[in-house]
Amino acid sequence: GWGFGEYTGLDMPAVIRLVLERTGCSSLHAVGHSMGGILLYAHATRRSDEIRSLVTLGTPSLRNAELRRRERRLLRLALKVMPESAALRVPIRGLIGVAGNLPTLGAWFVDGTVVNADNIETDVMLKMAQEAIDDVPFKLICDVAKRVFADDDYQGPFEFEEQLFRVDCPALVMSGAVDGIAPPSAVERAALRLGSRQVRYREMGTRFGDRIDYGHIDLLVGKHAPAEVFPWVIEFLVEHD
């Protein structure tokens, strides 16, 4: 029954508090992918003093996100059929084939929505399917869907998006050119709302000189990521350490 409100209100503060206690530091460099980045945005609007610098990869602004027709239909279906209050999970692991049978991953998984198949080794994709994917709480999916389709009267755990101007630390925001979960336009919109005077935005794709168009997960595990994505992150962190 956990949703985004529990993640940002309970889990994230506990994680950051533990890191700061163990390291003896007063602030930290934060790197987040996808919802990890959304959680960091939310925390930085409330406790900007704890975030020294921020890197997000494939992290969109959810309101009015320009999702593909298929993804929008799935979210609308979720709002209609899912028992939001039930402590149930969507069996993502089973749906994509946790046994590691590549064909069961399906076209949806490899067409750029989740990963650009041309930018990931087969063995890495199979290991991701087996070990790096978990089932998702119904409530979390409903939380996301309500924010994507929200009107001006939205009230919910993603209200922090209206406070992104409070994020005043240096920030590097990166997107994948064919990412169907976090389209570049939605990622850039989040970057433009940040209050910091030091914000860099970079879309990873061939039209910007990269060797391939990046999807969602291959921003982290793509075969070209170590040579093209990681240097941006490392140089940014070193610069602001």
DRENTI-198590 format. One record per atom (N, C-alpha, C): x, y, z negated; residue in three letters. Coordinates in steps of 0.05 Angstrom, whole numbers, plus 5000, padded with zeros to 4 digits. Atoms other than C-alpha are relative to their C-alpha. Layout:
XYZALA
...
//
This chain:
501649765000GLY
500050005000GLY
501650255000GLY
498349765000TRP
505950475004TRP
499950145027TRP
499949844976GLY
506051045054GLY
502250214998GLY
497949805000PHE
510251655070PHE
500250164975PHE
500049855025GLY
508152015007GLY
501749864978GLY
498450155020GLU
511151464964GLU
503050005007GLU
497249994991TYR
517551445006TYR
501350264993TYR
498749745003THR
518752185002THR
499850104971THR
500449905027GLY
516052304932GLY
501449844978GLY
498850185020LEU
519051704896LEU
502749895009LEU
497650144992ASP
524251324936ASP
502350195007ASP
497949834991MET
528151894968MET
501450154977MET
498749865023PRO
529352304904PRO
501649804983PRO
498650205016ALA
531451654868ALA
502649935014ALA
497650074985VAL
536451474923VAL
502150224998VAL
498049785001ILE
539652164926ILE
501050054972ILE
499149965027ARG
539852224851ARG
502149794992ARG
498150215006LEU
543551554846LEU
502750065014LEU
497549944986VAL
548651754899VAL
501550234987VAL
498749775013LEU
550052424865LEU
501149924973LEU
499050095026GLU
550752084797GLU
502549835003GLU
497750184996ARG
555451544823ARG
502550155010ARG
497749864989THR
559852034861THR
500950244984THR
499449765016GLY
559652604811GLY
499950265016GLY
500349774983CYS
557953084867CYS
497350144995CYS
502549855004SER
552653624866SER
498350015026SER
501550004974SER
550753554940SER
501349795018SER
498950224982LEU
551753054997LEU
499550075029LEU
500450004971HIS
552452995072HIS
498049785006HIS
502150194995ALA
546152645097ALA
499749945030ALA
500350084972VAL
545352245161VAL
497549815001VAL
502550164998GLY
538451965180GLY
499249955028GLY
501050084974HIS
535651585239HIS
497049974998HIS
502950044998SER
528251625258SER
498650094975SER
501449925024MET
524051625195MET
501950074978MET
498049925020GLY
530451665154GLY
500550305002GLY
499649714996GLY
531452355185GLY
497650164990GLY
502449865009ILE
524252545171ILE
500050034969ILE
499849995030LEU
525252365097LEU
502050214991LEU
498049805007LEU
531552795095LEU
499050285005LEU
501249734996TYR
527853385126TYR
498250074977TYR
501949955021ALA
522453315074ALA
501550074974ALA
498649955025HIS
527453285017HIS
501450275001HIS
498549744998ALA
531453875043ALA
498250244998ALA
501849775004THR
525254315043THR
499550054970THR
500649975029ARG
524554184968ARG
502550034983ARG
497549995015ARG
531754084944ARG
502350065019ARG
497949934981SER
536154434995SER
502750014987SER
497449985014ASP
541554504942ASP
501449734999ASP
498850275002GLU
542653744944GLU
501149915027GLU
499250084973ILE
543953715020ILE
502150205010ILE
497849834992ARG
550753995041ARG
499950045031ARG
500349994971SER
549853825115SER
498149775008SER
502150194992LEU
544653425154LEU
500349935029LEU
500050104972VAL
544952985216VAL
497549825003VAL
502350174994THR
538652685246THR
500349905029THR
499950134974LEU
538252205305LEU
497349885006LEU
502750114993GLY
531652055340GLY
497950074979GLY
501949925021THR
527752445287THR
498250225011THR
501749814987PRO
521652805315PRO
498450174980PRO
502249875014SER
516753325291SER
497549865009SER
502250184993LEU
510452895288LEU
497550155010LEU
502549874992ARG
505053415297ARG
500050055030ARG
500449974971ASN
502553405369ASN
502349885016ASN
497750124986ALA
508352955388ALA
499049895027ALA
500750084973GLU
508252825463GLU
500749715005GLU
499550294997LEU
507952065458LEU
498949915026LEU
501150124976ARG
506851625518ARG
497149914994ARG
502850085003ARG
499751415531ARG
499649754984ARG
500250255014ARG
500950715505ARG
500350034970ARG
499649965029GLU
503750945438GLU
497750164987GLU
502249855011ARG
498151445429ARG
497549824996ARG
502350185002ARG
492950905442ARG
500449814976ARG
499550175023LEU
496250455390LEU
499550144974LEU
500449855025LEU
496150995337LEU
497050054996LEU
502949955003ARG
488851165351ARG
498649744992ARG
501250265008LEU
487150425346LEU
500549944971LEU
499350045028ALA
490750395280ALA
498150144981ALA
501849845017LEU
486350945251LEU
497249874999LEU
502750124999LYS
480150565272LYS
499849744986LYS
500350275010VAL
481649865249VAL
501649934975VAL
498350085022MET
486849885194MET
498850094973MET
500949925027PRO
484649875121PRO
502250154985PRO
497849845010GLU
488950445097GLU
500749954971GLU
499550035028SER
488050305024SER
501049724993SER
499250275006ALA
489749565030ALA
503149974999ALA
497150055002ALA
496649315010ALA
500849805020ALA
499450184977LEU
497749005078LEU
502250115017LEU
497849914983ARG
503349035128ARG
499549905029ARG
500050094972VAL
503748995204VAL
502449825004VAL
497850204998PRO
507848365219PRO
501850045024PRO
498249934978ILE
512948695264ILE
502149795005ILE
498050214996ARG
518148155252ARG
499049775017ARG
501250224985GLY
513547615278GLY
499350085029GLY
500949914974LEU
511048035336LEU
502350015020LEU
497749974981ILE
517948145366ILE
501649755002ILE
498550254997GLY
520347435355GLY
502449984982GLY
497850015019VAL
524447365292VAL
501849765004VAL
498450234995ALA
526946695316ALA
502350065019ALA
497849934983GLY
531347065365GLY
499649925029GLY
500650074973ASN
527846855429ASN
499650255016ASN
499949744986LEU
529447435476LEU
497450075014LEU
502549924985PRO
523147395520PRO
497850104982PRO
502249915018THR
518647495459THR
500450284991THR
499749725008LEU
521648175447LEU
498150185017LEU
502049854984GLY
517248415504GLY
501150255013GLY
499249764986ALA
517748975553ALA
499950254983ALA
500349765017TRP
515449475501TRP
502450054984TRP
497749975017PHE
521549335459PHE
502450115014PHE
497549944986VAL
526749435513VAL
499750215022VAL
500449824977ASP
523849955561ASP
500950294993ASP
499249735008GLY
526850545523GLY
498350094976GLY
501649925023THR
521150605473THR
501549944974THR
498550075023VAL
525150235421VAL
503049995007VAL
497250024992VAL
531650105459VAL
500149995031VAL
499450034972ASN
534350195529ASN
501749755004ASN
498650264999ALA
536249485546ALA
502650015015ALA
497549984985ASP
541749715593ASP
502250114982ASP
498149875018ASN
545250035533ASN
500449844975ASN
499750175024ILE
545449445485ILE
500849725009ILE
499250284994GLU
548948775485GLU
497849814991GLU
502150195006THR
544348175485THR
500249894972THR
499750115027ASP
547347885422ASP
499350194978ASP
500749795019VAL
546448545386VAL
497050024998VAL
502949984999MET
539148585408MET
498849764985MET
501150235014LEU
537847875383LEU
500550024970LEU
499449985029LYS
541248015316LYS
498250214988LYS
501949805010MET
537048645309MET
497249884996MET
502650135003ALA
530748235321ALA
499849824976ALA
500050205022GLN
532847725269GLN
500350144972GLN
499249905027GLU
535648165213GLU
499550304995GLU
500149715004ALA
534448905224ALA
497250125002ALA
502749904997ILE
526948965230ILE
498249884978ILE
501850095022ASP
521748915174ASP
497150065007ASP
502849944996ASP
514248915171ASP
499450284989ASP
500649725006VAL
510949605164VAL
497450024985VAL
502649975014PRO
505649805112PRO
497950145017PRO
502249884985PHE
498949965143PHE
499750294993PHE
500449725009LYS
498550595101LYS
501950195014LYS
498049834988LEU
504950865131LEU
499250065029LEU
500949964973ILE
502350765202ILE
497750205001ILE
502249815001CYS
495951125184CYS
500950284993CYS
498949735006ASP
499951695153ASP
501150135025ASP
498849904975VAL
503751775218VAL
497950085020VAL
502149954980ALA
497651735262ALA
498450254993ALA
501549765008LYS
493852265221LYS
501650255005LYS
498349774995ARG
499752735228ARG
500250065030ARG
499749974971VAL
500552625303VAL
497550135011VAL
502649904989PHE
493152785316PHE
498850224983PHE
501149805019ALA
492353315262ALA
499250265013ALA
500749734993ASP
488853975270ASP
501250194980ASP
498849805017ASP
490454615234ASP
499349974970ASP
500950045028ASP
486954375171ASP
501449754987ASP
498650255011TYR
491853785160TYR
500950044972TYR
498950025027GLN
493253605088GLN
500949724996GLN
498950275004GLY
497753025073GLY
503050014996GLY
497250015007PRO
504852795061PRO
501950125020PRO
498349874980PHE
507553105125PHE
499750305001PHE
500349715001GLU
505653815104GLU
502750144999GLU
497449875002PHE
513053945093PHE
500950105028PHE
499149914974GLU
513754025169GLU
499550305004GLU
500549724999GLU
510854715160GLU
502050164984GLU
498049865017GLN
516554875112GLN
502849945009GLN
497350074990LEU
522454665156LEU
501950254999LEU
498349765001PHE
524855385153PHE
501650014974PHE
498550015025ARG
527155225082ARG
502549835002ARG
497550164996VAL
532454745110VAL
502250195009VAL
498049794994ASP
538355225107ASP
502949905002ASP
497450114997CYS
544254745111CYS
500849965029CYS
499250064972PRO
548354625175PRO
498749745009PRO
501550244991ALA
544654115218ALA
500849935028ALA
499650114973LEU
546253675278LEU
497649835006LEU
502550154993VAL
539953415313VAL
500549885028VAL
499450154975MET
540652875367MET
497549845009MET
502250154989SER
535552555413SER
500949825022SER
499550174978GLY
535252005465GLY
498350085024GLY
501449904977ALA
533252195536ALA
497549845007ALA
502350164993VAL
528451605545VAL
498749884975VAL
501250095025ASP
526351525472ASP
497050055001ASP
502949984999GLY
518951375472GLY
498850034972GLY
501049965027ILE
518251395396ILE
500550284990ILE
499349735007ALA
521752055386ALA
500950155025ALA
499449864975PRO
521352425453PRO
501850244995PRO
498249775004PRO
526752955463PRO
498550264993PRO
501449765006SER
521553505463SER
499150024971SER
500850005028ALA
519053295394ALA
502350034981ALA
497649985017VAL
526053235366VAL
501150295001VAL
499049724998GLU
528153915393GLU
498150194986GLU
501949835014ARG
521754225365ARG
500650014970ARG
499350005028ALA
523854005296ALA
502650164995ALA
497549855002ALA
530854295307ALA
499550305000ALA
500649724998LEU
527954965327LEU
498650124976LEU
501449915024ARG
523955005263ARG
501850024975ARG
498249995023LEU
529954925217LEU
500850284994LEU
499349735008GLY
531855535177GLY
503050065001GLY
497149965000SER
539355435182SER
500950175024SER
498849854978ARG
543555905224ARG
502049835015ARG
498150184987GLN
547955315242GLN
498649745007GLN
501550234990VAL
543654825281VAL
501149945028VAL
499250094973ARG
546354425340ARG
498149785009ARG
501850214989TYR
541854015385TYR
501349885024TYR
498850144978ARG
544253485433ARG
498249775009ARG
501550224988GLU
540153035479GLU
502049825014GLU
498150204989MET
543852395498MET
498849885026MET
501050104975GLY
542852245572GLY
501850075023GLY
498249974977THR
545952225641THR
500150295010THR
500049724990ARG
543852935659ARG
501750194983ARG
498249845017PHE
548253175602PHE
502849895000PHE
497350114997GLY
554352785624GLY
500549744986GLY
499750265013ASP
553152145584ASP
499849785020ASP
499950234981ARG
554051465616ARG
497349875003ARG
502650134999ILE
546851255603ILE
497950174986ILE
502249875015ASP
540051505580ASP
499449834975ASP
500350145025TYR
539151325507TYR
497049974993TYR
502650045011GLY
532851025477GLY
500050074970GLY
500349935028HIS
531051015403HIS
502249874983HIS
498250135018ILE
535250495368ILE
502950005011ILE
497350004989ASP
541150505416ASP
501550254995ASP
498549785010LEU
542951185389LEU
501949914978LEU
498350125021LEU
545850755333LEU
501649765009LEU
498750264994VAL
547450075363VAL
500549965029VAL
499550024972GLY
548050215437GLY
502949955006GLY
497250064994LYS
554349965471LYS
501750255006LYS
498649764995HIS
556150675490HIS
500050204976HIS
500349825023ALA
554350975422ALA
502750064986ALA
497549945014PRO
561250895390PRO
501750215015PRO
498449814985ALA
564451305446ALA
498650265005ALA
501449754992GLU
558951815458GLU
498450124977GLU
501749895022VAL
554451885396VAL
501750054975VAL
498649985025PHE
559051745338PHE
501950244998PHE
498249775002PRO
564252275355PRO
498650264993PRO
501549775007TRP
558952815351TRP
499450014970TRP
500750015028VAL
556852585282VAL
502550044983VAL
497549985016ILE
563952495255ILE
501250285000ILE
498849734998GLU
566453165281GLU
498350204984GLU
501849825015PHE
560353515251PHE
500549974970PHE
499750045028LEU
561253195183LEU
502750104990LEU
497349915008VAL
568753335181VAL
500050314999VAL
500049714999GLU
567454055201GLU
498750134975GLU
501549885022HIS
562654165143HIS
500649884973HIS
499350135026ASP
566053755089ASP
501650204983ASP
//
